[in-house]
Amino acid sequence: MSSLAWFLVAAFAEIAGCFAFWAWSRSGASPAWVVPGFASLLVFALALTRVDAAFAGRAYAAYGGIYIAASVLWLWAVERQPPDRFDLLGSAVAVAGALIVLWGPRP
């Protein structure tokens, strides 16, 4: 699987895990929501280790841009809140930055 695919798996797993805690602590959902939340966060951590990068810090920096775009997609698809132009512009800038960090030429 490509690094970009692993970043997407990691992003949606992290967002889902954090959303489970959000639902429990802020939206009154059952405390049972933390169980799939923990499982999802475990998937997130494992997926991020699969990224083809020589250094963890570079992988994490590139992941940040993908996470931003995935969060806006989550906002739209799961929370039914359409992104505005600033959400979309910010996501595009973040993804561009992530790709530069990940695939920029190195000496």
C-alpha positions as YAML, in Angstrom:
chain: A
units: angstrom
residues:
- id: 1
  name: MET
  ca: [0.00, 0.00, 0.00]
- id: 2
  name: SER
  ca: [1.29, 3.49, -0.75]
- id: 3
  name: SER
  ca: [2.26, 6.03, 1.89]
- id: 4
  name: LEU
  ca: [-0.70, 8.19, 0.91]
- id: 5
  name: ALA
  ca: [-3.07, 5.28, 1.45]
- id: 6
  name: TRP
  ca: [-1.55, 4.56, 4.88]
- id: 7
  name: PHE
  ca: [-1.91, 8.25, 5.76]
- id: 8
  name: LEU
  ca: [-5.61, 8.07, 4.84]
- id: 9
  name: VAL
  ca: [-6.14, 4.93, 6.92]
- id: 10
  name: ALA
  ca: [-4.34, 6.58, 9.83]
- id: 11
  name: ALA
  ca: [-6.30, 9.81, 9.50]
- id: 12
  name: PHE
  ca: [-9.72, 8.23, 9.44]
- id: 13
  name: ALA
  ca: [-8.82, 5.86, 12.28]
- id: 14
  name: GLU
  ca: [-7.55, 8.75, 14.40]
- id: 15
  name: ILE
  ca: [-10.57, 10.91, 13.65]
- id: 16
  name: ALA
  ca: [-12.97, 8.05, 14.35]
- id: 17
  name: GLY
  ca: [-11.21, 7.26, 17.63]
- id: 18
  name: CYS
  ca: [-11.22, 10.85, 18.78]
- id: 19
  name: PHE
  ca: [-14.82, 11.29, 17.62]
- id: 20
  name: ALA
  ca: [-15.84, 8.34, 19.81]
- id: 21
  name: PHE
  ca: [-14.43, 10.16, 22.83]
- id: 22
  name: TRP
  ca: [-16.05, 13.41, 21.68]
- id: 23
  name: ALA
  ca: [-19.43, 11.65, 21.40]
- id: 24
  name: TRP
  ca: [-19.07, 10.20, 24.88]
- id: 25
  name: SER
  ca: [-17.74, 13.25, 26.71]
- id: 26
  name: ARG
  ca: [-19.45, 16.08, 24.83]
- id: 27
  name: SER
  ca: [-22.55, 14.63, 23.20]
- id: 28
  name: GLY
  ca: [-23.85, 12.34, 25.94]
- id: 29
  name: ALA
  ca: [-23.19, 9.05, 24.14]
- id: 30
  name: SER
  ca: [-22.74, 5.87, 26.15]
- id: 31
  name: PRO
  ca: [-19.37, 5.30, 27.83]
- id: 32
  name: ALA
  ca: [-19.22, 2.15, 25.70]
- id: 33
  name: TRP
  ca: [-18.14, 4.43, 22.83]
- id: 34
  name: VAL
  ca: [-14.63, 4.54, 24.30]
- id: 35
  name: VAL
  ca: [-14.03, 0.86, 23.47]
- id: 36
  name: PRO
  ca: [-14.18, 1.29, 19.68]
- id: 37
  name: GLY
  ca: [-12.44, 4.62, 20.22]
- id: 38
  name: PHE
  ca: [-9.42, 2.90, 21.74]
- id: 39
  name: ALA
  ca: [-9.43, 0.24, 18.99]
- id: 40
  name: SER
  ca: [-9.56, 2.91, 16.31]
- id: 41
  name: LEU
  ca: [-6.67, 4.81, 17.89]
- id: 42
  name: LEU
  ca: [-4.63, 1.61, 17.91]
- id: 43
  name: VAL
  ca: [-5.29, 1.19, 14.16]
- id: 44
  name: PHE
  ca: [-4.20, 4.82, 13.71]
- id: 45
  name: ALA
  ca: [-0.86, 4.24, 15.45]
- id: 46
  name: LEU
  ca: [-0.15, 1.04, 13.55]
- id: 47
  name: ALA
  ca: [-1.10, 2.55, 10.17]
- id: 48
  name: LEU
  ca: [1.21, 5.52, 10.68]
- id: 49
  name: THR
  ca: [4.16, 3.17, 11.24]
- id: 50
  name: ARG
  ca: [3.57, 1.69, 7.77]
- id: 51
  name: VAL
  ca: [4.37, 4.93, 5.94]
- id: 52
  name: ASP
  ca: [7.47, 4.71, 3.77]
- id: 53
  name: ALA
  ca: [9.60, 7.43, 5.36]
- id: 54
  name: ALA
  ca: [13.13, 7.24, 6.69]
- id: 55
  name: PHE
  ca: [12.33, 9.37, 9.74]
- id: 56
  name: ALA
  ca: [9.29, 9.37, 12.02]
- id: 57
  name: GLY
  ca: [9.26, 13.15, 12.33]
- id: 58
  name: ARG
  ca: [9.02, 13.59, 8.57]
- id: 59
  name: ALA
  ca: [6.21, 11.04, 8.37]
- id: 60
  name: TYR
  ca: [4.33, 12.82, 11.17]
- id: 61
  name: ALA
  ca: [4.81, 16.22, 9.54]
- id: 62
  name: ALA
  ca: [3.46, 14.98, 6.21]
- id: 63
  name: TYR
  ca: [0.61, 13.20, 7.99]
- id: 64
  name: GLY
  ca: [-0.55, 16.49, 9.50]
- id: 65
  name: GLY
  ca: [-1.62, 17.83, 6.12]
- id: 66
  name: ILE
  ca: [-3.51, 14.67, 5.24]
- id: 67
  name: TYR
  ca: [-5.17, 14.73, 8.66]
- id: 68
  name: ILE
  ca: [-6.44, 18.26, 8.09]
- id: 69
  name: ALA
  ca: [-8.05, 17.34, 4.76]
- id: 70
  name: ALA
  ca: [-9.52, 14.13, 6.20]
- id: 71
  name: SER
  ca: [-10.97, 16.08, 9.13]
- id: 72
  name: VAL
  ca: [-12.77, 18.43, 6.74]
- id: 73
  name: LEU
  ca: [-14.10, 15.42, 4.83]
- id: 74
  name: TRP
  ca: [-15.28, 13.92, 8.15]
- id: 75
  name: LEU
  ca: [-16.98, 17.23, 8.99]
- id: 76
  name: TRP
  ca: [-18.91, 16.99, 5.74]
- id: 77
  name: ALA
  ca: [-19.64, 13.25, 5.52]
- id: 78
  name: VAL
  ca: [-20.23, 12.31, 9.17]
- id: 79
  name: GLU
  ca: [-21.24, 15.52, 10.88]
- id: 80
  name: ARG
  ca: [-23.23, 16.75, 7.87]
- id: 81
  name: GLN
  ca: [-21.63, 20.20, 8.00]
- id: 82
  name: PRO
  ca: [-20.56, 21.33, 4.52]
- id: 83
  name: PRO
  ca: [-17.07, 22.80, 4.41]
- id: 84
  name: ASP
  ca: [-16.78, 26.46, 3.51]
- id: 85
  name: ARG
  ca: [-14.25, 27.92, 1.10]
- id: 86
  name: PHE
  ca: [-11.72, 28.47, 3.87]
- id: 87
  name: ASP
  ca: [-11.98, 24.83, 4.96]
- id: 88
  name: LEU
  ca: [-11.31, 23.76, 1.38]
- id: 89
  name: LEU
  ca: [-8.51, 26.25, 0.78]
- id: 90
  name: GLY
  ca: [-6.82, 25.39, 4.07]
- id: 91
  name: SER
  ca: [-7.07, 21.69, 3.30]
- id: 92
  name: ALA
  ca: [-5.55, 22.18, -0.15]
- id: 93
  name: VAL
  ca: [-2.65, 24.16, 1.29]
- id: 94
  name: ALA
  ca: [-2.10, 21.54, 4.01]
- id: 95
  name: VAL
  ca: [-2.09, 18.67, 1.51]
- id: 96
  name: ALA
  ca: [0.33, 20.53, -0.73]
- id: 97
  name: GLY
  ca: [2.62, 21.03, 2.26]
- id: 98
  name: ALA
  ca: [2.34, 17.38, 3.21]
- id: 99
  name: LEU
  ca: [3.32, 16.27, -0.28]
- id: 100
  name: ILE
  ca: [6.28, 18.64, -0.32]
- id: 101
  name: VAL
  ca: [7.49, 17.28, 3.03]
- id: 102
  name: LEU
  ca: [7.03, 13.67, 1.97]
- id: 103
  name: TRP
  ca: [8.22, 13.74, -1.63]
- id: 104
  name: GLY
  ca: [10.50, 16.78, -1.79]
- id: 105
  name: PRO
  ca: [13.95, 16.05, -3.19]
- id: 106
  name: ARG
  ca: [16.53, 15.26, -0.56]
- id: 107
  name: PRO
  ca: [20.32, 15.47, -0.98]
...
